[in-house]
């Protein structure tokens, strides 16, 4: 457990975060580490999770 190894989930999450920030789907909060979902981001994510 103490050994750090890179794995797909880590790189995939970083890529998704980078793309979401660059596209304006998410934005960083100025006062914390929180992310804010923008209205365009809500539309994109809603399309991804629809059955």
CHARMM-style PDB file with segment names, atoms N, HN, CA, C and O in Angstrom:
ATOM      1  N   UNK     1       0.803  -1.208   0.000  1.00  0.00      PROA
ATOM      2  CA  UNK     1       0.000   0.000   0.000  1.00  0.00      PROA
ATOM      3  C   UNK     1       0.843   1.269   0.000  1.00  0.00      PROA
ATOM      4  O   UNK     1       0.409   2.307  -0.498  1.00  0.00      PROA
ATOM      5  N   UNK     2       2.024   1.185   0.548  1.00  0.00      PROA
ATOM      6  HN  UNK     2       2.376   0.342   0.953  1.00  0.00      PROA
ATOM      7  CA  UNK     2       2.831   2.403   0.637  1.00  0.00      PROA
ATOM      8  C   UNK     2       3.586   2.697  -0.664  1.00  0.00      PROA
ATOM      9  O   UNK     2       4.126   3.790  -0.838  1.00  0.00      PROA
ATOM     10  N   UNK     3       3.620   1.731  -1.562  1.00  0.00      PROA
ATOM     11  HN  UNK     3       3.181   0.843  -1.421  1.00  0.00      PROA
ATOM     12  CA  UNK     3       4.334   1.930  -2.822  1.00  0.00      PROA
ATOM     13  C   UNK     3       3.431   2.654  -3.825  1.00  0.00      PROA
ATOM     14  O   UNK     3       2.297   2.240  -4.066  1.00  0.00      PROA
ATOM     15  N   UNK     4       3.947   3.731  -4.400  1.00  0.00      PROA
ATOM     16  HN  UNK     4       4.868   4.068  -4.204  1.00  0.00      PROA
ATOM     17  CA  UNK     4       3.157   4.503  -5.373  1.00  0.00      PROA
ATOM     18  C   UNK     4       3.468   4.002  -6.774  1.00  0.00      PROA
ATOM     19  O   UNK     4       4.622   3.978  -7.201  1.00  0.00      PROA
ATOM     20  N   UNK     5       2.412   3.601  -7.482  1.00  0.00      PROA
ATOM     21  HN  UNK     5       1.475   3.620  -7.135  1.00  0.00      PROA
ATOM     22  CA  UNK     5       2.572   3.164  -8.865  1.00  0.00      PROA
ATOM     23  C   UNK     5       1.543   3.887  -9.724  1.00  0.00      PROA
ATOM     24  O   UNK     5       0.393   4.053  -9.320  1.00  0.00      PROA
ATOM     25  N   UNK     6       1.961   4.313 -10.907  1.00  0.00      PROA
ATOM     26  HN  UNK     6       2.896   4.178 -11.235  1.00  0.00      PROA
ATOM     27  CA  UNK     6       1.025   4.934 -11.836  1.00  0.00      PROA
ATOM     28  C   UNK     6       0.103   3.865 -12.408  1.00  0.00      PROA
ATOM     29  O   UNK     6       0.496   2.711 -12.575  1.00  0.00      PROA
ATOM     30  N   UNK     7      -1.126   4.266 -12.706  1.00  0.00      PROA
ATOM     31  HN  UNK     7      -1.445   5.204 -12.571  1.00  0.00      PROA
ATOM     32  CA  UNK     7      -2.074   3.337 -13.302  1.00  0.00      PROA
ATOM     33  C   UNK     7      -3.005   4.113 -14.221  1.00  0.00      PROA
ATOM     34  O   UNK     7      -3.035   5.343 -14.185  1.00  0.00      PROA
ATOM     35  N   UNK     8      -3.748   3.413 -15.027  1.00  0.00      PROA
ATOM     36  HN  UNK     8      -3.724   2.413 -15.056  1.00  0.00      PROA
ATOM     37  CA  UNK     8      -4.614   4.033 -16.027  1.00  0.00      PROA
ATOM     38  C   UNK     8      -5.606   5.007 -15.411  1.00  0.00      PROA
ATOM     39  O   UNK     8      -5.831   6.085 -15.961  1.00  0.00      PROA
ATOM     40  N   UNK     9      -6.196   4.653 -14.293  1.00  0.00      PROA
ATOM     41  HN  UNK     9      -6.013   3.777 -13.846  1.00  0.00      PROA
ATOM     42  CA  UNK     9      -7.210   5.525 -13.687  1.00  0.00      PROA
ATOM     43  C   UNK     9      -6.626   6.895 -13.361  1.00  0.00      PROA
ATOM     44  O   UNK     9      -7.311   7.905 -13.522  1.00  0.00      PROA
ATOM     45  N   UNK    10      -5.395   6.951 -12.914  1.00  0.00      PROA
ATOM     46  HN  UNK    10      -4.838   6.131 -12.784  1.00  0.00      PROA
ATOM     47  CA  UNK    10      -4.765   8.230 -12.598  1.00  0.00      PROA
ATOM     48  C   UNK    10      -4.539   9.074 -13.835  1.00  0.00      PROA
ATOM     49  O   UNK    10      -4.871  10.259 -13.846  1.00  0.00      PROA
ATOM     50  N   UNK    11      -3.976   8.478 -14.882  1.00  0.00      PROA
ATOM     51  HN  UNK    11      -3.706   7.515 -14.873  1.00  0.00      PROA
ATOM     52  CA  UNK    11      -3.736   9.248 -16.108  1.00  0.00      PROA
ATOM     53  C   UNK    11      -5.031   9.602 -16.813  1.00  0.00      PROA
ATOM     54  O   UNK    11      -5.136  10.677 -17.404  1.00  0.00      PROA
ATOM     55  N   UNK    12      -6.010   8.726 -16.764  1.00  0.00      PROA
ATOM     56  HN  UNK    12      -5.924   7.853 -16.284  1.00  0.00      PROA
ATOM     57  CA  UNK    12      -7.302   9.020 -17.380  1.00  0.00      PROA
ATOM     58  C   UNK    12      -7.980  10.185 -16.667  1.00  0.00      PROA
ATOM     59  O   UNK    12      -8.530  11.078 -17.313  1.00  0.00      PROA
ATOM     60  N   UNK    13      -7.941  10.176 -15.351  1.00  0.00      PROA
ATOM     61  HN  UNK    13      -7.495   9.451 -14.827  1.00  0.00      PROA
ATOM     62  CA  UNK    13      -8.548  11.267 -14.575  1.00  0.00      PROA
ATOM     63  C   UNK    13      -7.867  12.599 -14.870  1.00  0.00      PROA
ATOM     64  O   UNK    13      -8.540  13.619 -15.017  1.00  0.00      PROA
ATOM     65  N   UNK    14      -6.554  12.597 -14.957  1.00  0.00      PROA
ATOM     66  HN  UNK    14      -6.008  11.768 -14.837  1.00  0.00      PROA
ATOM     67  CA  UNK    14      -5.817  13.829 -15.260  1.00  0.00      PROA
ATOM     68  C   UNK    14      -6.193  14.339 -16.649  1.00  0.00      PROA
ATOM     69  O   UNK    14      -6.397  15.538 -16.837  1.00  0.00      PROA
ATOM     70  N   UNK    15      -6.286  13.440 -17.613  1.00  0.00      PROA
ATOM     71  HN  UNK    15      -6.120  12.466 -17.461  1.00  0.00      PROA
ATOM     72  CA  UNK    15      -6.662  13.843 -18.975  1.00  0.00      PROA
ATOM     73  C   UNK    15      -8.076  14.408 -19.020  1.00  0.00      PROA
ATOM     74  O   UNK    15      -8.319  15.422 -19.674  1.00  0.00      PROA
ATOM     75  N   UNK    16      -9.009  13.760 -18.329  1.00  0.00      PROA
ATOM     76  HN  UNK    16      -8.812  12.936 -17.798  1.00  0.00      PROA
ATOM     77  CA  UNK    16     -10.388  14.258 -18.284  1.00  0.00      PROA
ATOM     78  C   UNK    16     -10.460  15.622 -17.613  1.00  0.00      PROA
ATOM     79  O   UNK    16     -11.176  16.509 -18.077  1.00  0.00      PROA
ATOM     80  N   UNK    17      -9.729  15.789 -16.538  1.00  0.00      PROA
ATOM     81  HN  UNK    17      -9.147  15.069 -16.161  1.00  0.00      PROA
ATOM     82  CA  UNK    17      -9.715  17.076 -15.848  1.00  0.00      PROA
ATOM     83  C   UNK    17      -9.125  18.164 -16.738  1.00  0.00      PROA
ATOM     84  O   UNK    17      -9.702  19.243 -16.866  1.00  0.00      PROA
ATOM     85  N   UNK    18      -7.988  17.886 -17.348  1.00  0.00      PROA
ATOM     86  HN  UNK    18      -7.519  17.009 -17.243  1.00  0.00      PROA
ATOM     87  CA  UNK    18      -7.355  18.878 -18.228  1.00  0.00      PROA
ATOM     88  C   UNK    18      -8.291  19.279 -19.364  1.00  0.00      PROA
ATOM     89  O   UNK    18      -8.434  20.466 -19.660  1.00  0.00      PROA
ATOM     90  N   UNK    19      -8.925  18.302 -19.998  1.00  0.00      PROA
ATOM     91  HN  UNK    19      -8.808  17.339 -19.757  1.00  0.00      PROA
ATOM     92  CA  UNK    19      -9.838  18.578 -21.116  1.00  0.00      PROA
ATOM     93  C   UNK    19     -11.054  19.365 -20.642  1.00  0.00      PROA
ATOM     94  O   UNK    19     -11.493  20.299 -21.313  1.00  0.00      PROA
ATOM     95  N   UNK    20     -11.596  18.992 -19.493  1.00  0.00      PROA
ATOM     96  HN  UNK    20     -11.239  18.233 -18.948  1.00  0.00      PROA
ATOM     97  CA  UNK    20     -12.780  19.671 -18.959  1.00  0.00      PROA
ATOM     98  C   UNK    20     -12.485  21.119 -18.591  1.00  0.00      PROA
ATOM     99  O   UNK    20     -13.321  21.996 -18.805  1.00  0.00      PROA
ATOM    100  N   UNK    21     -11.318  21.372 -18.046  1.00  0.00      PROA
ATOM    101  HN  UNK    21     -10.638  20.659 -17.872  1.00  0.00      PROA
ATOM    102  CA  UNK    21     -10.931  22.747 -17.719  1.00  0.00      PROA
ATOM    103  C   UNK    21     -10.675  23.556 -18.989  1.00  0.00      PROA
ATOM    104  O   UNK    21     -11.114  24.701 -19.094  1.00  0.00      PROA
ATOM    105  N   UNK    22      -9.972  22.969 -19.946  1.00  0.00      PROA
ATOM    106  HN  UNK    22      -9.615  22.039 -19.860  1.00  0.00      PROA
ATOM    107  CA  UNK    22      -9.657  23.672 -21.191  1.00  0.00      PROA
ATOM    108  C   UNK    22     -10.920  24.002 -21.987  1.00  0.00      PROA
ATOM    109  O   UNK    22     -10.994  25.045 -22.635  1.00  0.00      PROA
ATOM    110  N   UNK    23     -11.906  23.114 -21.936  1.00  0.00      PROA
ATOM    111  HN  UNK    23     -11.845  22.266 -21.409  1.00  0.00      PROA
ATOM    112  CA  UNK    23     -13.149  23.318 -22.685  1.00  0.00      PROA
ATOM    113  C   UNK    23     -14.113  24.250 -21.959  1.00  0.00      PROA
ATOM    114  O   UNK    23     -15.119  24.676 -22.525  1.00  0.00      PROA
ATOM    115  N   UNK    24     -13.801  24.564 -20.707  1.00  0.00      PROA
ATOM    116  HN  UNK    24     -12.983  24.218 -20.247  1.00  0.00      PROA
ATOM    117  CA  UNK    24     -14.691  25.429 -19.946  1.00  0.00      PROA
ATOM    118  C   UNK    24     -15.861  24.695 -19.317  1.00  0.00      PROA
ATOM    119  O   UNK    24     -16.834  25.319 -18.893  1.00  0.00      PROA
ATOM    120  N   UNK    25     -15.773  23.369 -19.255  1.00  0.00      PROA
ATOM    121  HN  UNK    25     -14.983  22.862 -19.599  1.00  0.00      PROA
ATOM    122  CA  UNK    25     -16.844  22.583 -18.643  1.00  0.00      PROA
ATOM    123  C   UNK    25     -16.747  22.627 -17.124  1.00  0.00      PROA
ATOM    124  O   UNK    25     -17.755  22.566 -16.421  1.00  0.00      PROA
ATOM    125  N   UNK    26     -15.529  22.733 -16.636  1.00  0.00      PROA
ATOM    126  HN  UNK    26     -14.710  22.783 -17.207  1.00  0.00      PROA
ATOM    127  CA  UNK    26     -15.269  22.870 -15.200  1.00  0.00      PROA
ATOM    128  C   UNK    26     -14.411  24.104 -14.999  1.00  0.00      PROA
ATOM    129  O   UNK    26     -13.675  24.514 -15.896  1.00  0.00      PROA
ATOM    130  N   UNK    27     -14.510  24.695 -13.814  1.00  0.00      PROA
ATOM    131  HN  UNK    27     -15.108  24.362 -13.085  1.00  0.00      PROA
ATOM    132  CA  UNK    27     -13.587  25.774 -13.461  1.00  0.00      PROA
ATOM    133  C   UNK    27     -13.191  25.590 -12.006  1.00  0.00      PROA
ATOM    134  O   UNK    27     -13.948  25.064 -11.190  1.00  0.00      PROA
ATOM    135  N   UNK    28     -11.991  26.035 -11.711  1.00  0.00      PROA
ATOM    136  HN  UNK    28     -11.376  26.462 -12.373  1.00  0.00      PROA
ATOM    137  CA  UNK    28     -11.477  25.926 -10.345  1.00  0.00      PROA
ATOM    138  C   UNK    28     -12.063  27.031  -9.487  1.00  0.00      PROA
ATOM    139  O   UNK    28     -12.210  28.167  -9.937  1.00  0.00      PROA
ATOM    140  N   UNK    29     -12.393  26.695  -8.261  1.00  0.00      PROA
ATOM    141  HN  UNK    29     -12.274  25.772  -7.895  1.00  0.00      PROA
ATOM    142  CA  UNK    29     -12.866  27.686  -7.304  1.00  0.00      PROA
ATOM    143  C   UNK    29     -11.677  28.525  -6.857  1.00  0.00      PROA
ATOM    144  O   UNK    29     -10.569  28.009  -6.714  1.00  0.00      PROA
ATOM    145  N   UNK    30     -11.902  29.802  -6.640  1.00  0.00      PROA
ATOM    146  HN  UNK    30     -12.803  30.221  -6.757  1.00  0.00      PROA
ATOM    147  CA  UNK    30     -10.804  30.685  -6.233  1.00  0.00      PROA
ATOM    148  C   UNK    30     -10.425  30.510  -4.769  1.00  0.00      PROA
ATOM    149  O   UNK    30      -9.288  30.786  -4.387  1.00  0.00      PROA
ATOM    150  N   UNK    31     -11.364  30.055  -3.949  1.00  0.00      PROA
ATOM    151  HN  UNK    31     -12.287  29.831  -4.260  1.00  0.00      PROA
ATOM    152  CA  UNK    31     -11.137  29.994  -2.508  1.00  0.00      PROA
ATOM    153  C   UNK    31     -10.836  28.600  -1.969  1.00  0.00      PROA
ATOM    154  O   UNK    31     -10.535  28.450  -0.785  1.00  0.00      PROA
ATOM    155  N   UNK    32     -10.913  27.576  -2.823  1.00  0.00      PROA
ATOM    156  HN  UNK    32     -11.157  27.698  -3.785  1.00  0.00      PROA
ATOM    157  CA  UNK    32     -10.677  26.219  -2.334  1.00  0.00      PROA
ATOM    158  C   UNK    32     -10.201  25.340  -3.484  1.00  0.00      PROA
ATOM    159  O   UNK    32      -9.970  25.817  -4.595  1.00  0.00      PROA
ATOM    160  N   UNK    33     -10.061  24.071  -3.203  1.00  0.00      PROA
ATOM    161  HN  UNK    33     -10.249  23.683  -2.301  1.00  0.00      PROA
ATOM    162  CA  UNK    33      -9.654  23.119  -4.233  1.00  0.00      PROA
ATOM    163  C   UNK    33     -10.852  22.585  -5.010  1.00  0.00      PROA
ATOM    164  O   UNK    33     -10.699  21.733  -5.886  1.00  0.00      PROA
ATOM    165  N   UNK    34     -12.028  23.077  -4.695  1.00  0.00      PROA
ATOM    166  HN  UNK    34     -12.153  23.769  -3.984  1.00  0.00      PROA
ATOM    167  CA  UNK    34     -13.250  22.591  -5.340  1.00  0.00      PROA
ATOM    168  C   UNK    34     -13.292  22.975  -6.815  1.00  0.00      PROA
ATOM    169  O   UNK    34     -12.688  23.960  -7.239  1.00  0.00      PROA
ATOM    170  N   UNK    35     -14.011  22.181  -7.571  1.00  0.00      PROA
ATOM    171  HN  UNK    35     -14.501  21.381  -7.226  1.00  0.00      PROA
ATOM    172  CA  UNK    35     -14.270  22.473  -8.978  1.00  0.00      PROA
ATOM    173  C   UNK    35     -15.733  22.849  -9.121  1.00  0.00      PROA
ATOM    174  O   UNK    35     -16.589  22.332  -8.404  1.00  0.00      PROA
ATOM    175  N   UNK    36     -16.015  23.749 -10.046  1.00  0.00      PROA
ATOM    176  HN  UNK    36     -15.319  24.170 -10.628  1.00  0.00      PROA
ATOM    177  CA  UNK    36     -17.393  24.155 -10.305  1.00  0.00      PROA
ATOM    178  C   UNK    36     -17.775  23.691 -11.701  1.00  0.00      PROA
ATOM    179  O   UNK    36     -17.033  23.895 -12.661  1.00  0.00      PROA
ATOM    180  N   UNK    37     -18.934  23.070 -11.803  1.00  0.00      PROA
ATOM    181  HN  UNK    37     -19.538  22.905 -11.023  1.00  0.00      PROA
ATOM    182  CA  UNK    37     -19.464  22.635 -13.086  1.00  0.00      PROA
ATOM    183  C   UNK    37     -20.160  23.818 -13.740  1.00  0.00      PROA
ATOM    184  O   UNK    37     -21.058  24.413 -13.145  1.00  0.00      PROA
ATOM    185  N   UNK    38     -19.758  24.162 -14.951  1.00  0.00      PROA
ATOM    186  HN  UNK    38     -19.028  23.679 -15.434  1.00  0.00      PROA
ATOM    187  CA  UNK    38     -20.356  25.288 -15.662  1.00  0.00      PROA
ATOM    188  C   UNK    38     -21.616  24.807 -16.390  1.00  0.00      PROA
ATOM    189  O   UNK    38     -21.789  23.603 -16.578  1.00  0.00      PROA
ATOM    190  N   UNK    39     -22.493  25.723 -16.800  1.00  0.00      PROA
ATOM    191  HN  UNK    39     -22.352  26.702 -16.647  1.00  0.00      PROA
ATOM    192  CA  UNK    39     -23.679  25.301 -17.561  1.00  0.00      PROA
ATOM    193  C   UNK    39     -23.334  24.487 -18.824  1.00  0.00      PROA
ATOM    194  O   UNK    39     -23.975  23.465 -19.072  1.00  0.00      PROA
ATOM    195  N   UNK    40     -22.336  24.912 -19.634  1.00  0.00      PROA
ATOM    196  HN  UNK    40     -21.816  25.742 -19.433  1.00  0.00      PROA
ATOM    197  CA  UNK    40     -21.987  24.055 -20.781  1.00  0.00      PROA
ATOM    198  C   UNK    40     -21.475  22.678 -20.334  1.00  0.00      PROA
ATOM    199  O   UNK    40     -21.744  21.668 -20.985  1.00  0.00      PROA
ATOM    200  N   UNK    41     -20.749  22.649 -19.237  1.00  0.00      PROA
ATOM    201  HN  UNK    41     -20.530  23.469 -18.708  1.00  0.00      PROA
ATOM    202  CA  UNK    41     -20.256  21.377 -18.717  1.00  0.00      PROA
ATOM    203  C   UNK    41     -21.385  20.477 -18.268  1.00  0.00      PROA
ATOM    204  O   UNK    41     -21.331  19.264 -18.471  1.00  0.00      PROA
ATOM    205  N   UNK    42     -22.412  21.056 -17.659  1.00  0.00      PROA
ATOM    206  HN  UNK    42     -22.456  22.042 -17.494  1.00  0.00      PROA
ATOM    207  CA  UNK    42     -23.572  20.273 -17.223  1.00  0.00      PROA
ATOM    208  C   UNK    42     -24.253  19.622 -18.424  1.00  0.00      PROA
ATOM    209  O   UNK    42     -24.696  18.476 -18.342  1.00  0.00      PROA
ATOM    210  N   UNK    43     -24.338  20.344 -19.530  1.00  0.00      PROA
ATOM    211  HN  UNK    43     -23.979  21.275 -19.597  1.00  0.00      PROA
ATOM    212  CA  UNK    43     -24.953  19.777 -20.738  1.00  0.00      PROA
ATOM    213  C   UNK    43     -24.122  18.618 -21.285  1.00  0.00      PROA
ATOM    214  O   UNK    43     -24.665  17.579 -21.660  1.00  0.00      PROA
ATOM    215  N   UNK    44     -22.818  18.803 -21.326  1.00  0.00      PROA
ATOM    216  HN  UNK    44     -22.377  19.648 -21.021  1.00  0.00      PROA
ATOM    217  CA  UNK    44     -21.938  17.747 -21.843  1.00  0.00      PROA
ATOM    218  C   UNK    44     -22.004  16.509 -20.960  1.00  0.00      PROA
ATOM    219  O   UNK    44     -22.170  15.398 -21.463  1.00  0.00      PROA
ATOM    220  N   UNK    45     -21.876  16.689 -19.658  1.00  0.00      PROA
ATOM    221  HN  UNK    45     -21.741  17.592 -19.250  1.00  0.00      PROA
ATOM    222  CA  UNK    45     -21.891  15.541 -18.754  1.00  0.00      PROA
ATOM    223  C   UNK    45     -23.254  14.857 -18.754  1.00  0.00      PROA
ATOM    224  O   UNK    45     -23.321  13.636 -18.608  1.00  0.00      PROA
ATOM    225  N   UNK    46     -24.334  15.606 -18.913  1.00  0.00      PROA
ATOM    226  HN  UNK    46     -24.280  16.598 -19.032  1.00  0.00      PROA
ATOM    227  CA  UNK    46     -25.671  15.005 -18.988  1.00  0.00      PROA
ATOM    228  C   UNK    46     -25.780  14.101 -20.218  1.00  0.00      PROA
ATOM    229  O   UNK    46     -26.380  13.028 -20.147  1.00  0.00      PROA
ATOM    230  N   UNK    47     -25.207  14.526 -21.337  1.00  0.00      PROA
ATOM    231  HN  UNK    47     -24.720  15.397 -21.395  1.00  0.00      PROA
ATOM    232  CA  UNK    47     -25.229  13.678 -22.542  1.00  0.00      PROA
ATOM    233  C   UNK    47     -24.415  12.405 -22.330  1.00  0.00      PROA
ATOM    234  O   UNK    47     -24.787  11.342 -22.827  1.00  0.00      PROA
ATOM    235  N   UNK    48     -23.313  12.506 -21.599  1.00  0.00      PROA
ATOM    236  HN  UNK    48     -23.011  13.370 -21.196  1.00  0.00      PROA
ATOM    237  CA  UNK    48     -22.472  11.326 -21.357  1.00  0.00      PROA
ATOM    238  C   UNK    48     -23.177  10.278 -20.514  1.00  0.00      PROA
ATOM    239  O   UNK    48     -22.978   9.081 -20.719  1.00  0.00      PROA
ATOM    240  N   UNK    49     -24.001  10.714 -19.564  1.00  0.00      PROA
ATOM    241  HN  UNK    49     -24.163  11.687 -19.397  1.00  0.00      PROA
ATOM    242  CA  UNK    49     -24.580   9.742 -18.634  1.00  0.00      PROA
ATOM    243  C   UNK    49     -25.996   9.312 -18.999  1.00  0.00      PROA
ATOM    244  O   UNK    49     -26.569   8.451 -18.330  1.00  0.00      PROA
ATOM    245  N   UNK    50     -26.562   9.888 -20.035  1.00  0.00      PROA
ATOM    246  HN  UNK    50     -26.098  10.587 -20.578  1.00  0.00      PROA
ATOM    247  CA  UNK    50     -27.902   9.456 -20.462  1.00  0.00      PROA
ATOM    248  C   UNK    50     -27.830   8.045 -21.016  1.00  0.00      PROA
ATOM    249  O   UNK    50     -26.879   7.678 -21.706  1.00  0.00      PROA
ATOM    250  N   UNK    51     -28.868   7.250 -20.696  1.00  0.00      PROA
ATOM    251  HN  UNK    51     -29.640   7.548 -20.135  1.00  0.00      PROA
ATOM    252  CA  UNK    51     -28.876   5.868 -21.228  1.00  0.00      PROA
ATOM    253  C   UNK    51     -29.097   5.819 -22.727  1.00  0.00      PROA
ATOM    254  OT1 UNK    51     -29.128   4.736 -23.311  1.00  0.00      PROA
TER     255      UNK     51
END
